[in-house]
């Protein structure tokens, strides 16, 4: 077992089971003679409810998460290229996808006997994954310990006919 396999195993568990499972796994690894890995496993942090919910979505709804992360990549490209038409189309798709994923995550939480009280933080994490490539990669791994946020500037497209949308006159 390596750290990635241990982390995948642990971050698939409910938060209330994480600490005991982590400690038991670290003890088992240490007993097997790998003190360095045992220390690394012992340092893994228990996820918040919002982080856990996103981690579970990565496991339970990989197609939808993949679609959202792909849309984020396309949206970042459109921002970079200042493609107003693509931005308009992708922004509408963004709302649809985040709404669908939020509903799936809330349904999963309710089915597991949990209230989806952390839904705003879940949505904030999904938004961060759309606008920031590093956040997208962290979500893709399914090992978040805390919700993500993005507070950077997202550029707006340049209007095709001047700053006010009208054709310029000489």
N, C-alpha and C positions, 0 to 999 in steps of 0.2 A: 504494500500500500504506500502511496505517496501522499503529499499534502493535498493535491487536487482531488484525489479520490476521497480522502477523509473529509474535505470541505464539502464536496458534492453530497456525500452521505449525510453529514450533519445539517447542512442548510436545507435539506429536504424534510427535516423534522419540524413539528410545531415548536414555537418558542419555549413553551413550558417544559419540553423534553430535552431541549438543546444542551443545557449545562450539564445535566447528569450524564447524558450520552457522550458529550465531549470529554468529560473527566474520565469516564470509564474507558473510552477509546485511547486517550492519552496514556492511561495506566497500562492498558494492554500492549500498546506499542512500546512503551518503556520496558515492560517485562520481556518483550521479544528482543530487546537489545538495541533499540534505536532511540536513544535519549534525545538527539537533536530533533527528530520528527515529533517525538512525544511533546517536546517543549513548544514546537510550532503549532501543533494541534491544540495544546492547552491554552495557547494565546488567542485562538479564534474567539470572536465575540458573538454573543447571542444576538440574533436579529430583533429589531423592534417589530411590532405587529405589522406595520406598513411594509417594511422591508421583507418580512416573511411572506406577506400576501403577494408581492411582486415576484419573489423567488418561486412561489408556488405556481404563479401564472406562467412563468418560464417553463416549468415542468408539465403543467396540465394543458396549457394552451400554446404550445410552441409555434404553431402555424400563425396564430394571431399576433404573437409577440414578434415573430420574424417579419410579418407584414408591416407592423408598426415601425420596426427598426429600419426596414428597407425604405419606407416612406420618409423617415427622418433623414436618411442619406440623400434621397432625391430632393427633399425640401432644402437641405443645406446646400446642395449643388445649385438649385434654382436661386437661392439667396445670393450665392457667390457670383452667379452669372447674371444676376439682376433680371431674371426671366419672369416678368409680371404675369404672363398667361399661365405658366407652370405654377407659380406661387398661388394664384387664385384657385386653380384646380386642386393642388395638393393641400391647401389650407382647409378646404371643404372636406377632403378625404381624411385629414388629420382629426377633425372633430368627430367624424363618424367612427373612426377606428378607436380613438381614446374612449369614446362613449361605450362602444361595444365591449372593449376590454374592461372598463370600469364595472359594467354590469356583470360580466363573467366573474370578475374577482369578488364582487359583492355576493353573488350567488354562491360561490365556493365558500366564502367565509360563513354565510348563513347555514349552508349544508354541513359545515364542520362545527356548528354550534357557537360560532363567534359572530358578534355584531360587527358590521362593516364600518365602525366608527372612524377608522383610519383612512377612509376612502379619499379625503382631500389630499393626504400625504401620498397616497398611491397615485392619484392623478398628477400630482406635482412631480413625482418620480418619472412617470410616463412622459410627461412634457419635457423633462430634462433629457431623457433619452432621445427624444426627437430632435432637439436643437443642439445637443452636444455629443460629438462622436465618442469621447471618453466615457460619458455617462451611458451611452448606448452599449458600449462594450461591457461595462460593469453590470448592466441589466442582463445582457445576453448570458453572462456567466452564471447567473442565478444564485449569487452568494452575497447579496447585499446585507449589511448589518444595520443600516439606517436609511431612511428615505433620502432621495437626492433632490436637489433643487438647482435651478439655473437662474442666475441673476444678471447674466451678461447682456450685451446689446445684440439684438437681432436686426440686421439691416433691412430696410424697406426697399422695394424695387424703385428704380428711377422711372418716373412717368415718361411714356414715349413721346409726349408732345410738350415738354417743358414741365416745370414743377407744379403747375396748376391744371394739367390735363388738357390744355388748349394748345393749338398750333401756335408757334411763335410767329410774330409778324415783324419784318425788318423795320 
